[in-house]
Structure formats: C-alpha cells, structure tokens
Amino acid sequence: MSSLNFFSKLFGGLTSAYGTYELSGARRSDGKAEGRALTKKADVTLELFQKHLNGELSLGIVPIMKDNNCKWGCIDVDEYDGFDPLNIIHKIRNLKLPLFPYRSKSGGLHIFLHINGVVPATDMIDKLTKLASRLGLADCEIFPKQRTINVELGTIGNWLNLPYQNAEMTTRHAIDDTGQSIPIEKLEEAVQSFLVTPEDFYKIELEELNDEDKEFADYPPCVQNFVKNAVKPGDGRNEALFNVGVCMLKKHGKDGAWEDELGEVNKSWGDDKIDPKELKITVIKSLSGDKDYNYKCSSPIAKKYCDQAACVKRKLGIGKKDYNFHVDSFQKISTKPPKYILTIDKKPVRLTGQQLCQQQLLKTELFDCDIVWKTMKTEEFGLWLNYLKSIQTAVEGYDFTDDDKDEFDYLFRNFIDDSQLADDITQTQTDYVFEEEGYLFFRAELFKKFLKKDGNNLKPFEVKELLIDNGAEYIRQHKEYKGRLWKIPKRIKIDVKERNVSFNQQSAPFDPDSQ
C-alpha cells in the first residue's frame, strides 16, 4: 500500500467536512504557533491528503464519522517550552498501552489510539479519558470532542491537525520510543504493532488495584494518584496535599484521624515532602475551620489527574451536587444571522445568538439535550460568554440573502408539486409526501432526488441549512412510523395535489439508516 493510501485510511474520519490551518509564522507567549483555523463543509478527498503531504495545505480531520463511529482518537498534549515527550512515552510504555505518539504542529504531542476497524466515538472518549487521567494528562484535549453528531442538521465535530504536513521536511512526525523521527515511508511498518482491533480496544485496561491499594478505591482519581506518587515542589505540592486533606476529612470526619493520615501521605513523599511543621501551619490550618471543604478541582495539578465522570461516582468523590458541566468546544457558523454549536460534556447543542445570550433560553435548550444549567450571576455569565469567544472556531457558513430564501420557496413549491401526496405516513417509505396538522413530512432521499433532477446549484448542506431556517426539523420517528423524516411547517401556500397512486410496500424496501 502506498504511503498516501495508508495515511488516508489510518487518519480517515468524517467525509463531508474538514479543517485547514494557516500558520502565521509567529508564536504566542506560551510557545504555541499562531494561525487561523477554518472548518470547511466539503468532501474530503484523496487529493486533499496528497496536498497535505506535499505541504500545499494543512489538513484537519474530524474523527467522528456520520454514523458516530471513529477509527482513531487522540490526546492533544499542549506543552511547548522545555517539553520532553520522552517522559510521557516512558509512562505509556510502562503501562503497556497501545498508544502511538506524534509531534504536533506547535511542538507538543499528539498521542493517538489507532483502531483497525471502528468503535463508537462515545467509547473512544471514555477510554481516552481514563488513560489520560492515569498518565497525568487529564487537562489535555481529547478527540473526538463529541459523542454524537448529526450531519443532516449541520452539527459536525471538531477537527484535529494531521501529522506529516509537508512530509519531506515536516516537524509533525511520529516518534519512536527513543524520541527519533519516523519518516512517512516507515510509518506503516512502525504503527502496525499499535493498531488495535475493536475487540482488543475493549480489553485495554489499567492495572487493577492490589490488596494494599484497595483502601484507595473510594478516593477521587487525583487523590488516588497523590497518595501513591509524590508531587514535587513547584508542581502544585500544597494544592495536592490540600485535596488529600479534604479526602481525609470526608473519610474520618473533623474529629477523626484525618491529620495523622494526611501527615503519613506527606511523609511517604520522601525528599519531596513538606516539613511537618510547615504542613501544620499551611495545609492543615487551612482545613481546620468549621465549614465543609471542597476539593480544588480547578488547580493545575488536580486537573492533570482528573476523571470527573469517575469521581462523581466514588464514595469520597466530588458528589453530584458539586458536578458542573465542561465546555468541549464552541463553533460559530457564519450564516446571517450567525448560528453556534456549543459542545458540553461531549454533547453538541445548536443555538442562536439570542438563545446563547439569555440564560433562561439557554437553560431550556440545554435541558432538552439532557444538560442541566446552573444559573450564574450576571457578571459571572458575562465572563463565561467572553470565555466562549476566546475558544471560538469558525465554520465556513452560508450567507443566505432574501433572494436565496425566495429561491428556496420557489424550489420547495416545485418539489411539492412534483411529489405525490401520501394517504398515510408509512407511504413516505417511497416517493411520497405526507401532510398532517399543518406539517409536511418527507424523506431526505426524496428531496435529494428532486434537487439532482432539477439541476439547481444549491449544495445539499446549504439546502439543509435553509430547511432548518424555514422551521424544518429532522425527526427520527413519528407516532405512527419509525424512520427518519424531515418535518416542515406548511407556511408556504402550496396546493398539494392528490394523485391516483397505488402503494405496494413489498416492492419498495426501506432502510431507515440509508439516509
């Protein structure tokens, strides 16, 4: 297999959108390369992969595919100045994990889990979250960022820059266990032993707790790490011991032996421990009040070993009352007016600017996606919106004018006039439109056929956007029918003509997943 073919298969993902990144040549104060990122809704072709390898563009691929599976996942290690990837690689190999490292465009590390096949994106996210926590990389981004997407409704996942851009002269290459570069022509051979079958993917486990460590099983993942591994001075040692102290308070109570056990953990750190007298006047003193103390989950050292989903379930963990959602990404679609895709806890939510900026509207939209919003004070909410702006990425949009919408109205009238009216909704399995209570129902495939026949110049994803703009929604089932249909208000005055048609269900097999 040629390098190009193998590379495109190894890093395959969503085929209807991709990302590009134009480097400016400058670097931020933290060492990360500056540039402009853009998401394009267009077919991912072999030619794009070739241009990437040639250095003609920088290609980013969305790992989550249309069917919500993926063939790879990645831990994105954003560390630059003074960063030594060998420290992480040694950890990976000591834990016998089938992870494969690449240098990133900014000088960090992309740690890939490659699948020889596909697994559900949600399973990939859960697996990499646990592995990242054990490696001390829980504060790093994980791809895919979404558990599910709906391409039909315009929600796509976040993309990741691929390695081997300008392959002959690249700094974005795979590295071996000694830190040496692996050239593109050697990649297939090098990665073979790290390719994981879907069956073996589910067998990837970290070592079980031994009998000595069983008592730690109820601890938060970060504290579990701290009681076993010292935190060095300057790396957040006091914050780590504070979290250990909170855990001991929860375990023993204020009148229990929490101070003694905290002291023992500190003592076990050897040369990295705090002097016992200093421990008394710092960490212990800060935990000696009458109030209930919470973990410092936002401290940098805690975030490195955090696994919130696991922590909330543990006896001495944060507890559900302390749980808060995590923003994974924020995308702006440049329509008029703009639309936004906010991904929270790996769930993408499509929002208008009005819904985004009004807490009550936002709360309702999130609740419909099984996300509970905790009301913020006005000032806090403003800061949160500013944060979203700071992480915003652009999705190439569609500037629809009034003329475009008039064209769509005309197009839709022709579509309905060209279609046959169904007697009941089951007939939408074939080329029929069903009307009920002021709504029209039809298959996406029927509309695609009409567009092809009509020869219009609107791209399919543009039409989808216009359908949504005109009040349409993509439903998975109707009360009397199981299958995916478009549902649109009959706001346009259209005379749907009944036609004398016969319906034979057996002659028209239907696969609801073929859309």
C-alpha positions as CSV (number, residue, x, y, z in Angstrom):
1,M,0.0,0.0,0.0
2,S,1.3,3.4,-0.9
3,S,2.1,6.0,1.8
4,L,-0.8,8.1,0.6
5,N,-3.4,5.4,0.7
6,F,-2.2,4.0,4.0
7,F,-2.1,7.5,5.5
8,S,-5.6,8.5,4.3
9,K,-7.1,5.2,5.7
10,L,-5.2,5.5,9.0
11,F,-6.5,9.0,9.6
12,G,-9.9,8.7,8.0
13,G,-12.9,10.4,9.6
14,L,-15.9,12.5,8.6
15,T,-16.0,12.7,4.8
16,S,-18.3,15.8,4.5
17,A,-16.2,18.4,6.3
18,Y,-12.5,19.2,7.1
19,G,-10.3,21.8,8.7
20,T,-7.5,23.9,7.5
21,Y,-4.9,25.8,9.5
22,E,-2.8,28.7,8.1
23,L,0.3,29.3,10.3
24,S,1.3,33.0,10.6
25,G,4.9,32.2,11.5
26,A,4.5,33.9,14.9
27,R,4.3,32.3,18.3
28,R,2.2,33.2,21.4
29,S,3.8,33.9,24.7
30,D,3.3,30.2,25.7
31,G,5.2,29.0,22.7
32,K,2.2,27.8,20.6
33,A,2.3,28.6,16.9
34,E,-0.2,31.3,15.9
35,G,-2.5,30.9,12.9
36,R,-6.1,30.9,11.6
37,A,-8.3,27.8,11.7
38,L,-11.3,27.3,9.4
39,T,-13.8,24.5,9.1
40,K,-15.0,23.8,5.5
41,K,-18.1,21.8,4.6
42,A,-16.9,20.0,1.6
43,D,-16.0,16.4,0.6
44,V,-12.7,15.0,2.0
45,T,-10.8,13.6,-1.0
46,L,-7.6,11.7,-1.6
47,E,-6.4,14.9,-3.3
48,L,-6.6,16.8,0.0
49,F,-4.5,14.2,1.8
50,Q,-1.9,14.4,-1.1
51,K,-1.8,18.3,-0.8
52,H,-1.3,17.9,2.9
53,L,1.6,15.6,2.5
54,N,3.0,17.9,-0.3
55,G,2.8,20.9,2.0
56,E,0.2,22.7,-0.1
57,L,-2.2,22.9,2.8
58,S,-2.6,21.8,6.4
59,L,-5.4,19.3,6.7
60,G,-7.5,18.7,9.8
61,I,-9.8,15.7,10.0
62,V,-12.9,15.3,12.2
63,P,-12.5,11.9,13.8
64,I,-16.2,11.2,14.5
65,M,-17.9,9.9,11.4
66,K,-21.5,10.3,10.2
67,D,-22.5,7.1,11.9
68,N,-20.9,8.3,15.2
69,N,-18.1,5.8,15.0
70,C,-14.4,6.6,14.7
71,K,-11.2,4.8,13.7
72,W,-8.9,6.9,15.9
73,G,-8.8,9.1,19.0
74,C,-6.2,11.4,20.3
75,I,-4.9,13.0,23.5
76,D,-3.7,16.5,22.5
77,V,-0.7,17.5,24.8
78,D,-0.4,21.2,24.5
79,E,3.0,21.7,26.2
80,Y,5.8,23.6,24.5
81,D,8.7,25.4,26.2
82,G,11.0,22.8,27.8
83,F,8.7,20.0,26.9
84,D,10.3,16.5,26.8
85,P,8.0,13.9,25.1
86,L,10.1,11.0,26.3
87,N,8.7,11.4,29.9
88,I,5.2,10.7,28.6
89,I,6.3,8.0,26.2
90,H,8.1,6.2,29.1
91,K,4.9,6.3,31.2
92,I,2.9,4.9,28.2
93,R,5.2,2.0,27.7
94,N,5.5,1.2,31.5
95,L,1.7,0.9,31.5
96,K,1.8,-1.2,28.3
97,L,-0.7,1.0,26.5
98,P,-1.1,0.8,22.7
99,L,-0.7,4.5,22.1
100,F,1.3,6.0,19.3
101,P,2.9,9.5,19.6
102,Y,3.3,12.2,17.0
103,R,4.8,15.7,17.4
104,S,2.2,18.4,16.8
105,K,2.4,21.5,14.6
106,S,3.0,23.6,17.7
107,G,5.7,21.4,19.2
108,G,3.5,19.5,21.6
109,L,2.5,15.9,21.3
110,H,-0.5,14.1,19.7
111,I,-1.0,10.7,21.3
112,F,-3.1,8.5,19.0
113,L,-5.1,5.4,19.6
114,H,-5.5,3.8,16.2
115,I,-8.2,1.2,15.5
116,N,-8.0,-1.4,12.8
117,G,-11.8,-1.0,12.2
118,V,-14.2,1.3,14.1
119,V,-15.6,1.8,17.6
120,P,-18.3,4.2,18.8
121,A,-17.0,7.7,19.4
122,T,-18.5,7.7,22.9
123,D,-16.5,4.6,23.9
124,M,-13.3,6.2,22.5
125,I,-13.9,9.3,24.6
126,D,-14.5,7.3,27.8
127,K,-11.4,5.1,27.1
128,L,-9.0,8.0,26.4
129,T,-10.4,10.0,29.4
130,K,-9.4,7.2,31.8
131,L,-6.0,6.7,30.1
132,A,-5.3,10.5,30.2
133,S,-6.1,10.6,33.9
134,R,-3.7,7.9,34.7
135,L,-0.9,9.5,32.5
136,G,-1.4,12.9,34.3
137,L,-2.8,14.3,31.0
138,A,-6.4,14.8,32.1
139,D,-6.1,18.6,31.5
140,C,-5.4,17.9,27.8
141,E,-8.0,18.0,25.0
142,I,-9.4,14.7,23.8
143,F,-10.6,14.0,20.2
144,P,-13.3,13.2,19.3
145,K,-14.8,16.0,21.2
146,Q,-18.4,14.9,20.5
147,R,-20.1,11.7,21.4
148,T,-22.6,12.1,18.6
149,I,-23.1,14.4,15.6
150,N,-26.0,15.0,13.2
151,V,-24.7,15.9,9.8
152,E,-28.2,16.3,8.5
153,L,-28.8,19.1,10.9
154,G,-25.5,20.8,10.4
155,T,-23.7,19.7,13.5
156,I,-20.2,18.4,12.8
157,G,-17.4,17.5,15.2
158,N,-14.1,19.4,15.9
159,W,-11.1,18.5,13.7
160,L,-7.5,17.8,14.6
161,N,-4.5,18.8,12.5
162,L,-2.9,15.7,11.0
163,P,0.8,14.9,11.2
164,Y,3.2,14.8,8.2
165,Q,2.2,18.1,6.7
166,N,4.9,18.7,4.1
167,A,6.1,15.2,4.8
168,E,9.6,15.5,3.4
169,M,10.5,18.4,5.6
170,T,7.9,18.1,8.4
171,T,8.3,18.7,12.1
172,R,4.9,16.9,12.6
173,H,6.1,13.3,12.6
174,A,5.6,10.1,14.5
175,I,8.4,9.4,17.0
176,D,9.7,6.1,18.4
177,D,10.4,5.2,22.0
178,T,13.8,7.0,21.9
179,G,12.3,10.2,20.5
180,Q,13.6,9.7,17.0
181,S,11.6,10.8,14.0
182,I,9.8,8.1,11.9
183,P,9.7,9.2,8.2
184,I,6.4,8.8,6.3
185,E,7.7,5.9,4.2
186,K,8.3,4.0,7.5
187,L,5.0,4.9,9.2
188,E,3.0,1.9,8.1
189,E,5.6,-0.5,9.4
190,A,6.0,1.4,12.7
191,V,2.3,1.7,13.5
192,Q,1.4,-1.9,12.7
193,S,2.1,-3.2,16.2
194,F,0.0,-0.4,17.7
195,L,-3.1,-0.9,15.6
196,V,-5.9,-2.2,17.9
197,T,-8.9,-4.3,16.8
198,P,-12.3,-3.3,18.1
199,E,-12.3,-6.4,20.3
200,D,-8.8,-5.6,21.8
201,F,-9.9,-2.0,22.2
202,Y,-12.3,-3.0,24.9
203,K,-9.6,-5.1,26.6
204,I,-7.4,-2.1,27.2
205,E,-7.3,-1.8,31.0
206,L,-5.1,-0.2,33.5
207,E,-3.7,-2.5,36.2
208,E,-6.1,-3.4,38.9
209,L,-5.5,-2.1,42.5
210,N,-3.5,-4.5,44.6
211,D,-4.6,-5.5,48.0
212,E,-2.5,-2.8,49.6
213,D,-4.2,-0.1,47.5
214,K,-7.9,-1.3,47.9
215,E,-8.5,1.3,50.5
216,F,-7.8,4.0,47.9
217,A,-10.7,2.8,45.6
218,D,-13.1,5.3,47.1
219,Y,-10.7,8.3,46.6
220,P,-11.0,10.8,43.7
221,P,-8.7,9.8,40.8
222,C,-6.4,12.8,41.6
223,V,-6.1,11.9,45.3
224,Q,-5.6,8.2,44.3
225,N,-2.5,9.4,42.4
226,F,-1.2,11.7,45.1
227,V,-1.2,9.1,47.8
228,K,0.9,6.8,45.6
229,N,3.1,9.4,43.8
230,A,4.9,12.4,45.2
231,V,4.3,15.9,43.8
232,K,7.5,17.9,43.6
233,P,7.9,21.4,44.9
234,G,6.9,23.9,42.4
235,D,4.4,21.5,40.7
236,G,1.5,22.3,43.0
237,R,2.5,20.3,46.0
238,N,0.4,22.3,48.5
239,E,-2.7,22.1,46.3
240,A,-2.2,18.3,46.0
241,L,-1.9,17.9,49.8
242,F,-5.0,20.1,50.3
243,N,-7.0,17.7,48.1
244,V,-5.6,14.8,50.1
245,G,-6.6,16.6,53.3
246,V,-10.2,17.2,52.0
247,C,-10.4,13.5,51.2
248,M,-9.2,12.5,54.7
249,L,-11.8,14.8,56.3
250,K,-14.5,13.1,54.3
251,K,-13.2,9.8,55.3
252,H,-12.6,10.3,59.0
253,G,-14.6,13.4,59.9
254,K,-13.4,16.5,61.7
255,D,-12.8,14.7,65.0
256,G,-11.1,11.7,63.3
257,A,-7.6,10.9,62.3
258,W,-7.6,12.9,59.2
259,E,-4.5,15.0,60.2
260,D,-2.5,11.9,61.0
261,E,-3.3,10.2,57.7
262,L,-2.5,13.4,55.8
263,G,0.8,13.5,57.6
264,E,1.5,9.9,56.6
265,V,0.9,10.7,52.9
266,N,3.2,13.7,53.1
267,K,5.9,11.5,54.9
268,S,5.6,8.9,52.1
269,W,6.8,11.5,49.6
270,G,10.3,11.3,50.9
271,D,12.6,14.1,49.7
272,D,9.6,15.9,48.1
273,K,7.6,16.1,51.4
274,I,6.8,19.4,53.2
275,D,8.4,19.8,56.6
276,P,5.8,18.6,59.2
277,K,5.8,22.0,61.0
278,E,5.1,23.8,57.7
279,L,2.3,21.3,56.9
280,K,0.7,22.3,60.2
281,I,0.7,26.0,59.5
282,T,-0.3,25.8,55.8
283,V,-2.5,22.9,54.6
284,I,-3.8,21.6,58.0
285,K,-4.5,25.1,59.2
286,S,-6.5,25.9,56.0
287,L,-8.7,22.9,56.7
288,S,-9.3,23.4,60.4
289,G,-12.3,25.7,60.2
290,D,-15.9,24.8,60.9
291,K,-17.1,24.8,57.3
292,D,-17.3,21.9,54.8
293,Y,-14.3,22.0,52.5
294,N,-14.4,21.1,48.8
295,Y,-11.7,19.8,46.5
296,K,-9.7,22.3,44.5
297,C,-10.7,20.6,41.2
298,S,-9.5,23.7,39.2
299,S,-5.9,23.6,40.5
300,P,-3.5,22.7,37.7
301,I,-2.1,19.7,39.5
302,A,-5.6,18.3,40.2
303,K,-6.7,18.8,36.6
304,K,-3.8,16.7,35.3
305,Y,-5.3,13.6,37.0
306,C,-9.0,14.4,36.9
307,D,-11.6,12.0,35.8
308,Q,-14.8,13.8,36.7
309,A,-17.2,11.0,35.5
310,A,-15.4,8.5,37.7
311,C,-15.0,11.0,40.6
312,V,-18.7,11.8,40.9
313,K,-19.5,8.1,41.4
314,R,-16.9,7.5,44.2
315,K,-17.8,7.5,47.9
316,L,-15.3,10.2,48.7
317,G,-15.5,11.9,45.4
318,I,-16.9,15.4,44.5
319,G,-20.6,14.3,44.7
320,K,-23.3,15.0,42.2
321,K,-24.1,18.3,44.0
322,D,-20.7,19.7,43.1
323,Y,-20.8,18.5,39.5
324,N,-20.6,21.1,36.8
325,F,-20.5,20.7,33.0
326,H,-17.4,21.0,30.9
327,V,-17.3,23.0,27.7
328,D,-15.6,21.0,25.0
329,S,-15.8,23.4,22.1
330,F,-17.6,26.4,20.7
331,Q,-18.2,26.8,16.9
332,K,-19.6,29.8,15.0
333,I,-21.3,29.1,11.7
334,S,-21.1,32.3,9.6
335,T,-24.7,32.4,8.4
336,K,-26.8,35.6,8.5
337,P,-27.6,35.8,11.4
338,P,-24.8,33.6,12.8
339,K,-25.5,30.2,14.4
340,Y,-23.5,28.5,17.1
341,I,-22.7,24.9,18.1
342,L,-21.8,24.6,21.8
343,T,-20.5,21.2,22.8
344,I,-20.9,20.5,26.5
345,D,-19.9,17.2,28.1
346,K,-19.4,15.8,24.6
347,K,-23.0,16.8,23.5
348,P,-23.3,19.3,20.7
349,V,-26.1,21.9,21.1
350,R,-27.2,24.1,18.2
351,L,-28.0,27.7,19.3
352,T,-28.9,31.1,18.0
353,G,-27.2,34.2,19.4
354,Q,-30.4,35.1,21.3
355,Q,-30.5,31.6,22.9
356,L,-26.9,31.8,23.8
357,C,-27.0,35.2,25.5
358,Q,-30.2,34.7,27.5
359,Q,-29.7,32.3,30.4
360,Q,-33.4,31.1,30.6
361,L,-33.4,30.3,26.8
362,L,-30.0,28.7,27.1
363,K,-31.2,26.7,30.1
364,T,-34.2,25.4,28.1
365,E,-32.2,24.4,25.1
366,L,-29.6,22.6,27.2
367,F,-32.2,20.8,29.3
368,D,-33.7,19.4,26.0
369,C,-30.2,17.9,25.4
370,D,-30.1,16.4,29.0
371,I,-27.7,19.1,30.3
372,V,-28.7,20.9,33.5
373,W,-27.6,24.5,33.6
374,K,-26.7,26.1,36.9
375,T,-27.8,29.7,36.8
376,M,-24.9,32.2,37.0
377,K,-24.8,35.7,38.3
378,T,-24.9,38.4,35.6
379,E,-21.2,39.2,35.9
380,E,-20.2,35.6,36.0
381,F,-22.3,34.8,32.9
382,G,-20.7,37.7,31.1
383,L,-17.2,36.3,31.8
384,W,-18.4,32.9,30.7
385,L,-19.5,34.3,27.3
386,N,-16.2,36.0,27.0
387,Y,-14.5,32.7,27.6
388,L,-16.6,31.1,24.8
389,K,-15.4,33.9,22.4
390,S,-11.8,33.1,23.3
391,I,-12.2,29.4,22.3
392,Q,-14.5,30.0,19.3
393,T,-13.6,28.4,16.0
394,A,-15.1,29.3,12.6
395,V,-17.2,27.0,10.4
396,E,-17.4,28.1,6.8
397,G,-21.0,29.2,6.5
398,Y,-23.6,30.3,4.0
399,D,-24.6,33.9,3.7
400,F,-28.2,33.5,2.7
401,T,-29.9,36.6,1.3
402,D,-33.6,37.3,0.9
403,D,-33.2,36.3,-2.8
404,D,-31.8,32.9,-1.7
405,K,-34.9,32.4,0.5
406,D,-37.2,33.4,-2.3
407,E,-35.4,30.9,-4.5
408,F,-35.8,28.2,-1.9
409,D,-39.5,29.0,-1.5
410,Y,-39.9,28.6,-5.3
411,L,-37.7,25.4,-5.2
412,F,-39.8,23.9,-2.4
413,R,-43.1,24.7,-4.2
414,N,-41.7,22.8,-7.3
415,F,-40.6,19.9,-5.0
416,I,-44.1,19.5,-3.5
417,D,-45.8,19.9,-6.9
418,D,-43.5,17.2,-8.3
419,S,-44.3,14.9,-5.4
420,Q,-47.2,12.7,-4.7
421,L,-49.4,13.0,-1.6
422,A,-49.5,10.0,0.7
423,D,-52.6,8.7,2.3
424,D,-50.7,7.8,5.5
425,I,-47.3,8.4,6.8
426,T,-46.0,4.9,6.1
427,Q,-46.1,5.7,2.4
428,T,-43.1,8.1,2.9
429,Q,-41.0,5.0,2.6
430,T,-41.3,5.6,-1.1
431,D,-41.6,8.8,-3.1
432,Y,-44.5,10.4,-1.3
433,V,-45.1,13.5,0.9
434,F,-47.4,13.2,3.9
435,E,-49.4,16.2,5.3
436,E,-50.7,16.3,8.8
437,E,-51.9,19.1,11.1
438,G,-50.1,21.8,9.1
439,Y,-46.8,20.0,8.6
440,L,-45.3,18.2,5.7
441,F,-43.2,15.0,6.1
442,F,-40.8,13.6,3.6
443,R,-37.6,11.5,3.3
444,A,-34.3,13.3,2.8
445,E,-33.6,11.0,-0.1
446,L,-36.7,12.2,-1.9
447,F,-35.6,15.8,-1.7
448,K,-32.1,14.8,-2.8
449,K,-33.5,13.1,-5.9
450,F,-35.5,16.2,-6.8
451,L,-32.5,18.5,-6.4
452,K,-30.5,16.3,-8.7
453,K,-33.3,16.2,-11.3
454,D,-33.9,20.0,-11.0
455,G,-30.2,20.8,-11.6
456,N,-30.2,23.6,-9.1
457,N,-26.9,25.0,-7.9
458,L,-27.6,24.8,-4.1
459,K,-25.4,22.3,-2.4
460,P,-27.1,19.6,-0.2
461,F,-25.8,21.0,3.0
462,E,-26.9,24.5,2.0
463,V,-30.4,23.2,1.4
464,K,-30.4,21.5,4.8
465,E,-29.4,24.9,6.4
466,L,-32.3,26.6,4.5
467,L,-34.7,23.9,5.6
468,I,-33.8,24.5,9.2
469,D,-34.0,28.2,8.7
470,N,-37.6,27.7,7.5
471,G,-38.6,25.8,10.6
472,A,-37.9,22.3,9.5
473,E,-36.5,19.6,11.8
474,Y,-35.1,16.2,11.2
475,I,-37.1,13.6,13.2
476,R,-36.2,10.0,13.9
477,Q,-39.7,8.8,14.3
478,H,-43.4,9.7,14.1
479,K,-46.1,8.4,16.4
480,E,-47.2,6.1,13.7
481,Y,-43.9,5.5,11.9
482,K,-40.4,4.6,12.7
483,G,-37.9,6.2,10.3
484,R,-36.0,9.4,9.7
485,L,-38.0,12.2,8.1
486,W,-37.9,15.9,7.5
487,K,-40.8,17.7,9.2
488,I,-41.6,21.3,8.0
489,P,-44.4,23.7,8.7
490,K,-46.6,24.3,5.7
491,R,-46.1,28.0,5.9
492,I,-45.7,28.4,2.2
493,K,-49.0,28.4,0.3
494,I,-48.8,25.2,-1.6
495,D,-51.6,23.3,-3.2
496,V,-50.5,19.7,-2.7
497,K,-52.4,17.7,-5.3
498,E,-53.7,14.2,-4.6
499,R,-52.8,11.8,-7.3
500,N,-54.3,8.4,-8.0
501,V,-51.5,6.1,-6.9
502,S,-51.2,2.6,-5.7
503,F,-48.9,1.6,-2.9
504,N,-47.1,-1.7,-2.6
505,Q,-44.9,-1.9,0.5
506,Q,-43.2,-5.0,-0.6
507,S,-42.0,-3.5,-3.9
508,A,-40.3,-0.7,-2.0
509,P,-37.9,-2.0,0.6
510,F,-36.8,0.7,3.1
511,D,-33.7,1.1,5.2
512,P,-34.1,3.9,7.7
513,D,-30.3,4.1,8.1
514,S,-29.7,4.6,4.4
515,Q,-30.1,8.4,4.7
